[in-house]
Amino acid sequence: MPQSNTDNQVDHLFLLVGTNPLPNWVVAKLLAARQGIVYLIATKDVRATRLRLETLLRNDTALSLTVKWIETAEADEATIRRDVKSLLVEAQKTRPGKYGLNYTGGTKMMAVHAYRTFKEFFGDDEPQPLMSYLDARRLELKFDQPAPVAKLELAKVAQYPQVQISVETLLRLHDEYDQNRSLSYQQQAVAIPAAQELVAVHSHLAGQQLWRGWCDTLKATFGYNNNQTKKVGEINLKKLNTRDRQQIVAQLDRIVLKPVSDWETAIRNHWAIKKLVQAQQAVTANKLVDGYRQLLACLKTADGDSLKEATCKSGEFTDSLNLAKWLDGLWLEHYTFAQLKTCQDAGEINTDGLALNVEPVNAEKREFEADVIALRGYQLFYCSCYTGGEPARSKGKLFEAVIRAAQLGGDEARIALVCCSDEPGKIQQEAKSDLQGKGQIRVFGREQLPVLAAKMTEWLNGQ
């Protein structure tokens, strides 16, 4: 991993601000000299973005930067040239030093006219300003030639230690979160032994179908408390009195937690299992049965309580809604997160760069959702999880992930779908064709789930 970039740093760094502030933050971390001055050139349409970037750069104690800014026109040549030149004149009056312009952000017209203004302003003077561009496709910081230190062309800038960004900082770059509680995400998976058994259950389509039926039973309605009808997922057992709680637990016993022998019978009588046995694949059938048996044994809280007790004691599951959501599909998100955690060192994921169930709510009450995200340097790896395998829905989730990943991580983002499809390669190929090169995607299917950590490591290191 590269360690330093001091030879390319400048005292006066000019940045064009666009809708995605991440490239500006990256360039400032790489090229701004400590105690240097950063000049933000933006339009009024991205004022909020510029303000967030300005705040984060001002508060960066590692750089101790001074940040100045100017609002310019989106496409008017005369205005853009005038504003850029005024900042250059101001900079020369402030103090001597090296100059740099990064023209990654902003509009195309801003880039063209800012570039020309720099060239005309400095003429043949030495040293020449450092003109640069962040190439999202190659993850490289490109310098115009002749660059002061051309041999230090910054390849794979996402791996530089200066640009290791935390999940919180990335979110704050993109929106205003007025309270810490609005930055909602988790950095700890729960019930991983149970999730591992659910992977075994989903190792065949039959297991997946049976589990879907099990979850439907869990969410089925039943009567309690003077014949009132509610869904299991709506019951907070901690708020009930002792008698009502005991009645609900008994209902869970009868309706949800059937004896293992009952589930074995249901599994063995399932048409897909019978078909496996007829095809002399009894080993696979037995594996599914064993998976269910182990699954029911593994669903415990942090204190070792059983599944039914987990719904009325504080542990990994605090209420039936929390438990029902996990069983209904969140288990795959937690499993995926745990697998990424396993390969955190091998994949060079940032120390504070892993999160699941990302649902921050900004000041305008808008939400950004992500199942699992990982950050290596400043590069975002966005994982969408789907416990089914239906092709159309799989591609729909993938397309949604591509859009959200680009909003948060720019063109550098990489996207994965973790699902239970038996044909992940086909889904991936069709999605790539539909996207026409927009977004770099990967699909992990049923076969990859047991070895997901190894496959994720290959994916991370292949970028």
C-alpha positions, 0 to 999 in steps of 0.5 A, spaced: 500 500 500 502 506 498 504 510 504 506 518 502 504 523 497 508 529 499 511 531 493 505 532 489 502 537 494 500 544 493 499 550 498 493 553 494 488 547 491 483 549 487 477 544 486 471 544 482 465 542 486 459 538 483 453 534 485 458 528 488 463 531 493 467 525 494 472 526 489 473 533 492 474 530 499 479 525 496 483 530 492 484 535 498 486 529 502 491 527 497 494 534 494 493 539 499 499 541 503 498 541 511 496 548 513 494 549 506 488 553 502 483 550 499 478 554 494 472 551 492 468 553 486 461 551 485 454 553 483 448 555 487 445 549 485 450 545 489 451 550 495 449 545 500 454 540 497 459 545 498 457 547 505 458 540 507 465 539 504 467 545 507 465 543 514 469 537 513 475 540 510 475 545 516 474 540 521 480 535 518 485 536 524 490 532 520 490 537 515 489 544 518 486 547 512 483 554 510 477 553 506 475 559 501 469 559 496 466 562 490 459 561 487 460 562 479 456 560 473 454 553 470 456 555 463 457 562 462 464 563 460 466 570 462 463 569 469 467 563 470 473 566 468 472 572 472 471 568 478 477 563 477 481 569 476 479 573 482 481 567 486 488 566 483 489 574 484 487 573 492 491 567 493 497 570 490 496 576 495 495 571 501 502 567 501 507 564 496 507 557 494 505 551 489 498 551 485 494 546 483 487 545 479 483 539 480 477 539 474 474 532 476 468 536 479 463 541 476 460 542 469 464 541 463 464 548 462 467 550 468 472 545 467 474 547 460 474 555 462 477 554 469 483 550 466 484 555 460 484 561 466 489 557 469 494 556 463 493 563 461 494 566 468 501 562 469 503 562 462 510 560 462 512 561 469 515 556 473 513 552 477 507 551 473 501 549 477 499 542 478 493 540 473 489 534 475 483 529 474 481 523 478 479 517 473 473 514 476 474 508 472 481 506 473 481 509 480 487 513 478 489 521 479 492 523 472 496 529 472 497 533 465 504 533 462 509 536 464 507 534 471 512 537 477 513 529 479 511 525 473 513 519 475 509 519 481 502 518 477 498 516 483 495 509 480 490 506 485 489 512 489 483 508 493 488 504 496 492 511 499 492 511 507 490 518 507 483 517 503 481 511 508 474 514 509 469 512 515 462 510 514 459 516 518 464 521 514 461 518 507 454 519 509 455 526 512 459 528 505 452 527 502 447 529 506 445 533 513 444 529 519 442 534 524 442 528 530 447 522 531 441 518 531 439 520 524 445 516 522 442 509 523 446 503 521 449 497 525 456 495 525 455 488 529 452 482 526 447 478 530 445 470 531 451 468 526 451 461 528 443 461 526 445 465 519 450 459 517 445 454 518 440 458 514 445 458 509 445 450 509 437 450 509 438 454 503 443 450 499 437 447 495 431 450 492 427 445 496 430 448 503 428 455 500 421 454 499 420 450 506 423 456 509 419 461 506 413 457 508 416 457 515 416 465 515 409 465 513 407 461 519 411 466 523 407 472 520 401 468 520 395 471 525 393 468 531 388 470 537 390 473 544 387 478 549 380 477 548 380 474 541 384 481 538 388 479 532 395 481 531 401 479 527 406 475 530 411 481 528 407 486 531 407 484 538 412 487 543 412 481 548 416 486 553 410 490 554 405 485 556 404 483 563 406 476 565 400 472 564 399 475 557 406 474 555 406 466 557 400 465 553 404 468 547 410 464 548 405 458 548 402 460 542 409 461 539 410 454 541 404 451 538 404 455 531 411 457 530 416 452 534 413 446 531 417 440 534 423 438 530 420 431 528 414 435 525 419 439 521 423 433 519 416 430 516 414 436 512 421 436 509 421 429 507 414 430 504 416 436 500 415 434 493 422 437 491 425 432 497 422 426 494 424 428 487 431 428 490 430 421 494 428 418 487 434 421 484 438 417 489 440 424 492 438 422 499 445 425 502 442 432 499 435 431 502 439 429 509 443 435 509 437 439 509 433 436 514 440 436 518 440 444 517 433 445 520 435 441 526 441 445 527 438 451 525 432 451 531 438 449 536 442 455 534 437 460 534 439 463 541 440 470 544 447 472 547 445 469 554 443 462 550 436 463 551 431 459 546 428 462 540 421 463 544 425 466 550 428 471 545 422 474 544 421 476 551 428 477 554 433 483 552 438 479 548 440 479 540 433 480 539 429 484 544 422 483 541 418 479 536 418 484 530 426 484 531 426 477 531 421 476 525 424 481 520 431 477 522 428 470 520 424 473 514 430 476 510 435 480 515 439 474 516 442 474 509 444 481 511 448 479 517 451 473 514 454 477 508 456 482 513 460 477 517 463 474 511 466 481 509 468 482 516 472 475 516 475 478 510 476 485 512 484 484 512 485 480 506 480 485 502 484 491 505 477 494 508 477 500 512 477 499 520 471 503 520 468 501 513 463 496 514 456 497 516 449 493 515 442 495 515 444 503 513 438 507 514 440 514 515 434 519 515 437 526 513 434 533 515 429 533 510 426 526 512 429 523 506 432 516 507 438 512 504 438 505 504 443 500 503 443 492 506 451 492 507 456 497 505 464 496 505 469 501 504 476 500 502 480 507 502 474 511 499 472 506 494 465 503 496 463 496 495 455 496 496 451 489 497 444 488 496 441 482 499 435 477 497 433 471 500 430 469 493 432 467 486 427 469 481 431 473 476 426 479 474 426 481 482 434 479 482 435 484 477 430 489 479 434 489 486 441 490 482 438 496 478 436 499 484 443 498 488 447 501 482 443 507 482 444 508 490 451 506 490 452 511 484 449 516 489 453 515 495 460 512 492 460 515 485 462 512 478 468 508 483 463 504 486 462 497 485 455 493 486 454 486 488 447 482 489 447 476 494 442 472 493 439 464 492 439 464 485 441 457 481 444 462 475 447 468 478 452 468 472 446 469 467 443 474 472 449 478 472 450 477 464 443 480 463 444 485 468 450 488 465 447 488 458 441 492 460 445 497 464 450 498 458 456 499 462 453 503 467 456 500 474 460 494 475 456 489 478 457 482 481 452 476 483 453 471 488 448 465 488 446 459 492 452 456 490 457 461 493 453 462 499 457 457 503 464 460 501 462 467 501 468 470 504 473 467 499 468 469 493 468 476 497 475 477 497 476 475 490 471 480 488 475 486 493 482 484 490 480 484 483 478 491 483 
